[in-house]
Every structure is written in structure tokens, then in C-alpha cells.
Amino acid sequence: MALAVKTPVTVITGFLGAGKTSLIRHMLENANGRKLALIINEFGDLGIDGDILKGCGDKTCSEDDVMELTNGCICCTVADDFIPTLETLLDREDRPDHIVIETSGLALPKPLVKAFQWPEVRSRTTVDGVITVVDGPAVKSGLFADDPELIKKQRADDPTLDHENPLEEVFGDQLACADMVIVSKSDMLEEGELDSVLDLINEEARTSVEAIPAIHGRLDPGVILGLDAAVEDDVDARPSCHDDEEEHEHDDFDNFTLDIEVAANTNAIIERVKQALTEEGVLRIKGALVIQDKPARLIVQGVGERVEHYYDRPWASDETQAGQLVIIGLNGFDRAAVKDALLN
């Protein structure tokens, strides 16, 4: 009987720009009356995804059902931020039917899932499943995998070299904890390329995991919600490269927020974003912008060589129209060069 009253929780993880927000947005728009609540985590100090998702579920997920954590990766702030936020949702009179957590693109899902073993939440929740969203074209381009032959040669020349790839570690941990892998942007891959991506996923993920191609996050929510995996019961069997660490940090990565003045036209600002993305170490640029003579916000997200943009909603009459972009990159990337590209 205790299991019957537990609120199911789905963790949606995946690297920066993989398509998590698109997947959740489609889920909210097709919830079929199921009341959902969201916990949205951002690596930077500006909440972008939560603002995009608020209201898109109407009665199934109102603005009050979207809670944001923007002061670091959720896997590092479990006790201080996540548990109190989760308890707030569980203590409501109108408790949600299902809670969905969108982690930061740099978050490790395993420490988060382990928090559901804590007595204060274990009796009230169950982790229905961990969904890892993978950017198919980014995997194909080798973003998450070093060249093994090149590394072998470099190590032969200098055995003291450290070739740890922080992107590969995050990607590997996110796959190793998954119950389902969704390969996004699959329409941008040829058939043979998609097969290669699926092969790589099969090498990294657990043998029981199913990989599903998707376009713009358009999957039936029934496929994602209702896995009944009870992940908290077997999370210790899901390997992580950080298992031997008592705690971990994200000091391989850095971010900052940049205010952007009103842009004269869409094409000009998109070209500046593309230029900024070419700076060494820049991983993602995302935010909302003001375009001259346009009544709606322009949402921009750039990863690698690709920049996606669209107008998501009109500016509210009582809302300050202000453009901001969050830039995330490897620690030590040239902030000044990125600012110069975006502002000049």
C-alpha cells in the first residue's frame, strides 16, 4: 500500500543543448490531463529553461508548478536546495501526479538519484526512470570522445600527460545511469550516422537500456512517464567515474551572463552568436533577446556550429524587455573574446 501513494519522479538529464527543454515542452503540451510539476536546474545564475516552460502546460502545469534552482548543478546542492524544493511540492494540498526534474547539462544524475534514498523522501517518492537526452549530431562529430589512436601516440611520447576529457566523463555518467536514451535531432543524421551513434550509446549505456531517435522532442509522454524503474533501489549498480569521490566539483567548467542591448535584426545577432561559439572552449550560448520592432522574445541556443532560434512568446505589458545570454565553457575560456564577439 505504501508504494501506491508514492509520487513518481522522472529525471531528465543530458548534456548542454541536447534537447531536454524541447522534450519537456512537448510532454507538457500533451500531458492529457495528468498534473505535472517541474524542477528545473541551471548551471548558471540565470533561469532560462524554466521561463521558457512556464505556462506551456496550461492547467496540467501552471507557473506555480515550475520551480527553478539556478545556483549550481543540482547534483552538488542536494541537501541545501533540492530536498527542500522537492518537499515543498510534496507538501502541497494539490500534490502533482508526477514530478519531472530537468538537470543542468553538466549534472551527474547518480548523486541526485541517491538523494531519493534519504528517509524524508524515500517513503513519499519513487524515481520512475532516468531519461538521458543525447544530441545525435554532437556525438557523431566526436564532441564526447577523444581520438584513441591520437591519445595512444601522445602517451607513448609523454607518459605523464593527463588526457581526461571532462565532456566525455559527464556524457558517460549520464548514459550509465539511464533507463532510456533519447537521440535528439535524429533528422540531421544520415541512416549510417544514426547507426554509429546508437553503437556508441550501446557501448556506454547499460545493456537493458533502450535508445529512441526523436525530432524536436516529439515523443508520446506515455513512453517516458511510467517506466516503474524504482531507480533508487538499484542506483548503486549504475557505474560512475566519480564513484570513489566523497564529493565532486564542476571546476572543469565556467559560465557568465551577458546583457545584450536591443538588436537591430535577427540575422545580425545570430551571426554574432555563431562567431562567439568559435572561441576555443565555448560549449553553449543560450538566452532570450530583444529584437527591434518585434513584440516577442527571441530565444537563442547555440552549441558547436549550430544556432537555433525562435520567437517563443510576446513580451508582457508589465515586463522589462531585456536581452541576456548565458555562456558556458571549459574553465579558462576567453571571456573577453566572447564578449567582444557578441557586443561588437
TAGICOR-V742096 format. One record per residue. N is the residue number from 1. RES is the residue in one small letter. SS is DSSP state (H for helix, E for strand, L for the rest). D_LAST is the distance of its C-alpha to the last C-alpha in Angstrom with 2 decimals. Layout:
n={N;N}
res={RES;RES}
ss={SS;SS}
d_last={D_LAST;D_LAST}
//
This chain:
n={1;2;3;4;5;6;7;8;9;10;11;12;13;14;15;16;17;18;19;20;21;22;23;24;25;26;27;28;29;30;31;32;33;34;35;36;37;38;39;40;41;42;43;44;45;46;47;48;49;50;51;52;53;54;55;56;57;58;59;60;61;62;63;64;65;66;67;68;69;70;71;72;73;74;75;76;77;78;79;80;81;82;83;84;85;86;87;88;89;90;91;92;93;94;95;96;97;98;99;100;101;102;103;104;105;106;107;108;109;110;111;112;113;114;115;116;117;118;119;120;121;122;123;124;125;126;127;128;129;130;131;132;133;134;135;136;137;138;139;140;141;142;143;144;145;146;147;148;149;150;151;152;153;154;155;156;157;158;159;160;161;162;163;164;165;166;167;168;169;170;171;172;173;174;175;176;177;178;179;180;181;182;183;184;185;186;187;188;189;190;191;192;193;194;195;196;197;198;199;200;201;202;203;204;205;206;207;208;209;210;211;212;213;214;215;216;217;218;219;220;221;222;223;224;225;226;227;228;229;230;231;232;233;234;235;236;237;238;239;240;241;242;243;244;245;246;247;248;249;250;251;252;253;254;255;256;257;258;259;260;261;262;263;264;265;266;267;268;269;270;271;272;273;274;275;276;277;278;279;280;281;282;283;284;285;286;287;288;289;290;291;292;293;294;295;296;297;298;299;300;301;302;303;304;305;306;307;308;309;310;311;312;313;314;315;316;317;318;319;320;321;322;323;324;325;326;327;328;329;330;331;332;333;334;335;336;337;338;339;340;341;342;343;344}
res={m;a;l;a;v;k;t;p;v;t;v;i;t;g;f;l;g;a;g;k;t;s;l;i;r;h;m;l;e;n;a;n;g;r;k;l;a;l;i;i;n;e;f;g;d;l;g;i;d;g;d;i;l;k;g;c;g;d;k;t;c;s;e;d;d;v;m;e;l;t;n;g;c;i;c;c;t;v;a;d;d;f;i;p;t;l;e;t;l;l;d;r;e;d;r;p;d;h;i;v;i;e;t;s;g;l;a;l;p;k;p;l;v;k;a;f;q;w;p;e;v;r;s;r;t;t;v;d;g;v;i;t;v;v;d;g;p;a;v;k;s;g;l;f;a;d;d;p;e;l;i;k;k;q;r;a;d;d;p;t;l;d;h;e;n;p;l;e;e;v;f;g;d;q;l;a;c;a;d;m;v;i;v;s;k;s;d;m;l;e;e;g;e;l;d;s;v;l;d;l;i;n;e;e;a;r;t;s;v;e;a;i;p;a;i;h;g;r;l;d;p;g;v;i;l;g;l;d;a;a;v;e;d;d;v;d;a;r;p;s;c;h;d;d;e;e;e;h;e;h;d;d;f;d;n;f;t;l;d;i;e;v;a;a;n;t;n;a;i;i;e;r;v;k;q;a;l;t;e;e;g;v;l;r;i;k;g;a;l;v;i;q;d;k;p;a;r;l;i;v;q;g;v;g;e;r;v;e;h;y;y;d;r;p;w;a;s;d;e;t;q;a;g;q;l;v;i;i;g;l;n;g;f;d;r;a;a;v;k;d;a;l;l;n}
ss={L;L;H;H;H;L;E;E;E;E;E;E;E;E;L;L;L;L;L;H;H;H;H;H;H;H;H;H;H;L;L;L;L;L;L;E;E;E;E;E;E;L;L;L;L;L;L;L;H;H;H;H;H;L;L;L;L;H;H;H;L;L;H;H;H;E;E;E;E;L;L;L;L;H;H;H;L;H;H;H;H;H;H;H;H;H;H;H;H;H;L;L;L;L;L;L;L;E;E;E;E;E;L;L;L;L;L;L;H;H;H;H;H;H;H;H;H;L;H;H;H;H;L;L;E;E;E;E;E;E;E;E;E;E;E;H;H;H;H;H;L;L;L;L;L;L;L;H;H;H;H;H;H;H;H;H;H;L;L;L;L;L;L;L;L;H;H;H;H;H;H;H;H;H;H;H;L;L;L;E;E;E;E;E;L;H;H;H;L;L;H;H;H;H;H;H;H;H;H;H;H;H;H;H;L;L;L;L;L;E;E;E;E;L;L;L;L;L;L;L;H;H;H;H;L;L;L;L;L;L;H;H;H;L;H;H;H;L;L;L;L;L;L;L;L;L;L;L;L;L;L;L;E;E;E;E;E;E;E;E;L;L;E;L;L;H;H;H;H;H;H;H;H;H;H;H;H;L;L;L;L;E;E;E;E;E;E;E;E;L;E;L;L;L;L;E;E;E;E;E;E;E;E;L;L;E;E;E;E;E;E;E;E;E;L;L;L;L;L;L;L;L;E;E;E;E;E;E;E;E;L;L;L;L;H;H;H;H;H;H;H;H;H;L}
d_last={62.45;59.76;57.52;57.84;56.08;53.15;49.74;48.05;44.54;42.24;39.48;36.59;34.58;32.31;29.20;25.62;24.94;28.56;29.29;31.16;29.80;30.64;34.11;34.74;33.56;36.04;38.66;38.36;38.59;41.72;43.46;46.63;47.47;46.98;45.42;42.51;40.56;37.28;36.02;32.32;30.86;27.20;26.20;23.41;24.07;22.77;25.26;23.74;26.68;29.22;27.45;27.27;30.97;32.41;34.76;34.58;38.07;39.63;43.04;42.90;39.92;38.97;36.10;38.64;39.22;35.66;35.23;32.09;31.88;28.43;29.26;29.62;31.30;34.48;36.54;36.08;36.74;39.84;42.17;39.86;37.91;39.12;42.90;42.76;40.43;42.78;45.79;44.33;44.25;47.71;49.23;48.34;51.25;49.43;48.63;46.45;48.15;45.51;42.58;39.51;37.23;33.77;32.85;29.50;28.47;29.30;32.63;36.00;38.41;41.63;41.36;40.57;43.59;45.80;45.20;47.24;50.22;50.16;53.29;51.52;49.72;51.88;54.64;52.30;49.82;49.73;46.79;47.38;45.06;41.87;39.65;37.07;34.39;33.24;30.33;32.45;29.87;28.35;31.91;32.64;29.66;31.06;28.49;31.41;33.85;33.93;35.74;39.25;40.47;37.58;38.13;41.86;41.38;39.00;41.50;44.32;42.58;41.70;43.45;41.61;38.24;36.95;35.51;35.08;32.34;31.13;29.87;33.29;35.06;33.38;33.93;37.53;38.33;37.04;39.22;42.22;42.46;42.12;44.90;42.94;39.90;37.86;35.96;33.08;31.34;34.66;34.19;31.56;34.26;37.13;40.57;40.97;37.54;38.43;41.71;40.02;37.82;40.95;42.80;40.25;40.44;44.21;44.12;42.05;43.40;46.89;49.51;50.13;46.54;45.79;42.51;41.57;38.97;37.00;34.45;32.12;34.45;37.31;40.30;43.35;43.06;46.68;45.67;43.42;45.38;48.97;48.99;51.35;50.33;51.04;48.49;49.34;52.75;51.64;48.21;49.76;50.56;46.91;45.67;42.49;41.23;41.01;44.63;45.81;43.28;44.37;40.80;37.42;33.88;30.49;29.32;28.11;25.11;22.38;19.98;17.70;16.47;13.03;12.97;10.74;11.09;12.92;11.38;12.79;14.27;15.03;14.36;10.68;10.05;12.70;11.24;8.14;11.05;13.06;10.80;10.78;14.50;15.17;14.71;18.31;20.01;17.78;20.39;19.15;16.39;18.04;17.90;18.24;15.73;16.34;16.09;16.96;20.73;21.40;24.09;23.50;21.20;19.17;19.99;17.81;19.12;18.07;20.46;20.67;19.75;20.52;18.51;20.82;20.06;22.48;23.27;25.72;27.08;26.79;25.45;28.58;29.69;29.79;26.57;23.44;20.61;17.81;15.25;15.32;14.83;17.12;16.30;19.54;20.23;22.89;23.59;21.69;18.58;15.58;13.86;11.53;10.38;10.07;8.08;5.55;5.82;6.01;3.80;0.00}
//
